[in-house]
Structures are given as C-alpha cells and as structure tokens.
C-alpha cells in the first residue's frame, strides 16, 4: 500500500488522499513515481472533491462519480502539454493545464498553498521533459547532419606510391681527339670511300705519323 503521509502535508483531506492513492496505483506504469497530490476544497460543500496528481510521466485528474462511490480518472502526458499555470482567487486557486491540442483543463478551488506546490511540481516535470526532448532532437540532428555529410563528401583513397631508388649510372668522360688522331681518321675515311689509292693512303699516313 502506498503511504499517504507525504501527500497530506498541506492539509489535504486524508480520506480523499487514501482513496485516490488506492485507485491510482493500478494505473501507474513501471518507473512512474507520484510527485504531488492536490485536493479540491470548495467553499461550501466539499464532500466529493476533485484531485490532481502529478507524476514524473503525466498529470492525473481524479473526479468522483456516483455520489463518491466510484471515481473517474483521466490523464495527460507531458508530451501532450504545452504549459501549466495557476491563478489565485478569493476562494482558493485555479490550476490551468494548456494541452498541445484542444481546450484548456481548468480546476477550481484548489487551496492556495497546494496550488503553488502543484504548479511548481508540474512546471518542473514539464521543463525536464522539454529539456530531454530538445537534447534528443539535437542528437538526432547531429547524426543526420553527419550522415548527410558522409553521403555528399566524396571518399578519397590515397594509395602510397613506392619509392624506387635508381642506381647511379657511371659517367664516362670522352676525351677530345688530338689533331693527329683526327687527321688519321679523316685519311682512313678517304681511303674507305676509295677517294685515294692505297699507296697515297700509306704515304700520307707516314707523313702524319712522322710529324707526331
């Protein structure tokens, strides 16, 4: 059985709180925790008050039916809520829930102390949900941007070119021919072309060699 002690600190009616908690525990999902419970207090007759319960996942609206024998429950999750507010009046306060779609949900005659804490609890849970939603959207955008960039950016593959070291080739220096060698070469060319006879070739050759 869920303890009612933490939910009667602001003069909530203990019998109403106990009845609501006994019913609402069957509606709670896993990892859901109740944060605050406010009980309506009408200025005249308050035999069947409405209740508003804030959890970490939603807001429950609890309305007695059949003269208090049964109770109707409806809930609205944080993702379906645009904002919450409260307005102090002569007899208690109005708690206002503005959904993303549809009409505002207004509950009157909430004691002022309870209305303030109800609003604080609901506002905190709504802000935390919005922050978490923004965080998820930011992460999804970063993932999408990164994936899009990877698709658009051409993939560059660099293949290392092996370095081939060429061996140094020996350099041969050709010494210029001297005048005697050049004359003999020309003389031999003349003989090979049969422009001079053998006797002329040998005679000229002897003359060149004698001058060397």
C-alpha positions as a Python dict, from the first residue, in 0.01 Angstrom:
ca = {
    (1, 'X'): (0, 0, 0),
    (2, 'X'): (129, 344, -93),
    (3, 'X'): (194, 566, 208),
    (4, 'X'): (-24, 880, 229),
    (5, 'X'): (200, 1067, 475),
    (6, 'X'): (398, 1256, 209),
    (7, 'X'): (74, 1372, 41),
    (8, 'X'): (-108, 1533, 341),
    (9, 'X'): (149, 1795, 439),
    (10, 'X'): (-61, 2085, 305),
    (11, 'X'): (-390, 1998, 476),
    (12, 'X'): (-510, 1759, 207),
    (13, 'X'): (-807, 1554, 323),
    (14, 'X'): (-656, 1219, 440),
    (15, 'X'): (-959, 1009, 344),
    (16, 'X'): (-966, 1152, -8),
    (17, 'X'): (-591, 1106, -49),
    (18, 'X'): (-609, 745, 70),
    (19, 'X'): (-896, 669, -167),
    (20, 'X'): (-722, 827, -466),
    (21, 'X'): (-390, 654, -400),
    (22, 'X'): (-566, 319, -360),
    (23, 'X'): (-716, 357, -708),
    (24, 'X'): (-431, 529, -888),
    (25, 'X'): (-160, 273, -807),
    (26, 'X'): (-323, 32, -1056),
    (27, 'X'): (-292, 295, -1329),
    (28, 'X'): (75, 367, -1277),
    (29, 'X'): (331, 232, -1524),
    (30, 'X'): (676, 97, -1448),
    (31, 'X'): (927, 353, -1321),
    (32, 'X'): (646, 601, -1255),
    (33, 'X'): (656, 800, -931),
    (34, 'X'): (397, 1035, -782),
    (35, 'X'): (533, 1382, -706),
    (36, 'X'): (242, 1580, -558),
    (37, 'X'): (-128, 1546, -489),
    (38, 'X'): (-370, 1838, -452),
    (39, 'X'): (-727, 1807, -322),
    (40, 'X'): (-1003, 2049, -420),
    (41, 'X'): (-1173, 2241, -135),
    (42, 'X'): (-1500, 2406, -226),
    (43, 'X'): (-1614, 2696, -7),
    (44, 'X'): (-1946, 2537, 93),
    (45, 'X'): (-1993, 2161, 47),
    (46, 'X'): (-1675, 1960, -10),
    (47, 'X'): (-1797, 1603, 20),
    (48, 'X'): (-1674, 1491, -323),
    (49, 'X'): (-1364, 1692, -413),
    (50, 'X'): (-1168, 1655, -734),
    (51, 'X'): (-798, 1573, -710),
    (52, 'X'): (-498, 1644, -928),
    (53, 'X'): (-192, 1418, -911),
    (54, 'X'): (144, 1499, -1069),
    (55, 'X'): (380, 1215, -1158),
    (56, 'X'): (709, 1208, -1343),
    (57, 'X'): (523, 1096, -1658),
    (58, 'X'): (185, 1276, -1657),
    (59, 'X'): (-94, 1461, -1474),
    (60, 'X'): (-389, 1260, -1338),
    (61, 'X'): (-732, 1419, -1295),
    (62, 'X'): (-946, 1232, -1044),
    (63, 'X'): (-1320, 1310, -1037),
    (64, 'X'): (-1568, 1134, -802),
    (65, 'X'): (-1876, 979, -961),
    (66, 'X'): (-2195, 809, -843),
    (67, 'X'): (-2206, 1024, -530),
    (68, 'X'): (-1849, 937, -440),
    (69, 'X'): (-1888, 562, -474),
    (70, 'X'): (-1666, 546, -782),
    (71, 'X'): (-1401, 773, -929),
    (72, 'X'): (-1321, 865, -1287),
    (73, 'X'): (-960, 909, -1392),
    (74, 'X'): (-820, 1084, -1695),
    (75, 'X'): (-460, 1168, -1761),
    (76, 'X'): (-249, 1376, -1994),
    (77, 'X'): (117, 1302, -2064),
    (78, 'X'): (389, 1567, -2057),
    (79, 'X'): (444, 1542, -2432),
    (80, 'X'): (78, 1648, -2481),
    (81, 'X'): (106, 1952, -2251),
    (82, 'X'): (207, 2294, -2379),
    (83, 'X'): (221, 2475, -2043),
    (84, 'X'): (76, 2491, -1693),
    (85, 'X'): (-23, 2785, -1472),
    (86, 'X'): (-231, 2880, -1170),
    (87, 'X'): (-434, 3183, -1068),
    (88, 'X'): (-513, 3280, -711),
    (89, 'X'): (-872, 3387, -645),
    (90, 'X'): (-1089, 3475, -347),
    (91, 'X'): (-1167, 3111, -271),
    (92, 'X'): (-854, 2913, -347),
    (93, 'X'): (-682, 2900, -687),
    (94, 'X'): (-741, 2780, -1040),
    (95, 'X'): (-494, 2528, -1179),
    (96, 'X'): (-475, 2553, -1557),
    (97, 'X'): (-328, 2295, -1793),
    (98, 'X'): (-285, 2402, -2156),
    (99, 'X'): (-263, 2098, -2388),
    (100, 'X'): (-93, 2095, -2727),
    (101, 'X'): (-436, 2046, -2885),
    (102, 'X'): (-785, 2107, -2754),
    (103, 'X'): (-930, 2321, -2477),
    (104, 'X'): (-760, 2418, -2153),
    (105, 'X'): (-825, 2199, -1849),
    (106, 'X'): (-921, 2422, -1554),
    (107, 'X'): (-969, 2300, -1198),
    (108, 'X'): (-1106, 2549, -946),
    (109, 'X'): (-1098, 2572, -566),
    (110, 'X'): (-751, 2431, -513),
    (111, 'X'): (-618, 2563, -180),
    (112, 'X'): (-359, 2833, -247),
    (113, 'X'): (-69, 2654, -73),
    (114, 'X'): (-147, 2335, -263),
    (115, 'X'): (-191, 2522, -593),
    (116, 'X'): (157, 2676, -562),
    (117, 'X'): (324, 2342, -495),
    (118, 'X'): (112, 2170, -759),
    (119, 'X'): (224, 2428, -1013),
    (120, 'X'): (590, 2402, -906),
    (121, 'X'): (587, 2022, -934),
    (122, 'X'): (410, 2025, -1272),
    (123, 'X'): (631, 2304, -1411),
    (124, 'X'): (949, 2123, -1305),
    (125, 'X'): (842, 1794, -1465),
    (126, 'X'): (730, 1972, -1784),
    (127, 'X'): (1060, 2165, -1810),
    (128, 'X'): (1262, 1848, -1758),
    (129, 'X'): (1062, 1672, -2029),
    (130, 'X'): (1117, 1961, -2272),
    (131, 'X'): (1490, 1970, -2198),
    (132, 'X'): (1518, 1597, -2260),
    (133, 'X'): (1320, 1634, -2583),
    (134, 'X'): (1549, 1913, -2705),
    (135, 'X'): (1851, 1700, -2619),
    (136, 'X'): (1716, 1408, -2822),
    (137, 'X'): (1630, 1634, -3118),
    (138, 'X'): (1979, 1787, -3107),
    (139, 'X'): (2144, 1445, -3107),
    (140, 'X'): (1924, 1332, -3396),
    (141, 'X'): (2010, 1648, -3594),
    (142, 'X'): (2383, 1595, -3534),
    (143, 'X'): (2351, 1234, -3652),
    (144, 'X'): (2152, 1340, -3961),
    (145, 'X'): (2398, 1618, -4048),
    (146, 'X'): (2693, 1383, -4009),
    (147, 'X'): (2530, 1111, -4220),
    (148, 'X'): (2436, 1363, -4492),
    (149, 'X'): (2792, 1499, -4498),
    (150, 'X'): (2932, 1148, -4535),
    (151, 'X'): (2699, 1084, -4831),
    (152, 'X'): (2784, 1410, -5007),
    (153, 'X'): (3158, 1416, -4943),
    (154, 'X'): (3348, 1201, -5197),
    (155, 'X'): (3563, 935, -5045),
    (156, 'X'): (3929, 999, -5106),
    (157, 'X'): (4158, 698, -5104),
    (158, 'X'): (4527, 767, -5103),
    (159, 'X'): (4745, 485, -5230),
    (160, 'X'): (5107, 520, -5128),
    (161, 'X'): (5346, 521, -5425),
    (162, 'X'): (5651, 306, -5361),
    (163, 'X'): (5972, 497, -5377),
    (164, 'X'): (6211, 346, -5631),
    (165, 'X'): (6567, 443, -5579),
    (166, 'X'): (6761, 449, -5906),
    (167, 'X'): (7117, 336, -5904),
    (168, 'X'): (7364, 594, -6015),
    (169, 'X'): (7495, 518, -6360),
    (170, 'X'): (7870, 558, -6417),
    (171, 'X'): (7959, 863, -6622),
    (172, 'X'): (8215, 814, -6887),
    (173, 'X'): (8405, 1118, -6991),
    (174, 'X'): (8514, 1122, -7359),
    (175, 'X'): (8835, 1299, -7407),
    (176, 'X'): (8855, 1513, -7724),
    (177, 'X'): (9062, 1366, -8006),
    (178, 'X'): (9401, 1526, -8073),
    (179, 'X'): (9489, 1670, -8410),
    (180, 'X'): (9698, 1368, -8523),
    (181, 'X'): (9419, 1121, -8446),
    (182, 'X'): (9171, 1339, -8625),
    (183, 'X'): (9391, 1355, -8938),
    (184, 'X'): (9438, 980, -8942),
    (185, 'X'): (9062, 927, -8906),
    (186, 'X'): (8991, 1157, -9199),
    (187, 'X'): (9258, 988, -9404),
    (188, 'X'): (9108, 645, -9334),
    (189, 'X'): (8766, 776, -9436),
    (190, 'X'): (8904, 894, -9768),
    (191, 'X'): (9060, 555, -9831),
    (192, 'X'): (8742, 367, -9731),
    (193, 'X'): (8548, 571, -9982),
    (194, 'X'): (8813, 489, -10244),
    (195, 'X'): (8892, 854, -10296),
    (196, 'X'): (9263, 778, -10262),
    (197, 'X'): (9471, 475, -10350),
    (198, 'X'): (9645, 251, -10106),
    (199, 'X'): (9981, 398, -10196),
    (200, 'X'): (9856, 752, -10137),
    (201, 'X'): (9699, 643, -9811),
    (202, 'X'): (10018, 480, -9682),
    (203, 'X'): (10233, 773, -9793),
    (204, 'X'): (10007, 1031, -9630),
    (205, 'X'): (9981, 820, -9317),
    (206, 'X'): (10360, 802, -9286),
    (207, 'X'): (10384, 1177, -9324),
    (208, 'X'): (10129, 1236, -9045),
    (209, 'X'): (10297, 993, -8811),
    (210, 'X'): (10640, 1146, -8878),
    (211, 'X'): (10508, 1486, -8769),
    (212, 'X'): (10371, 1346, -8441),
}
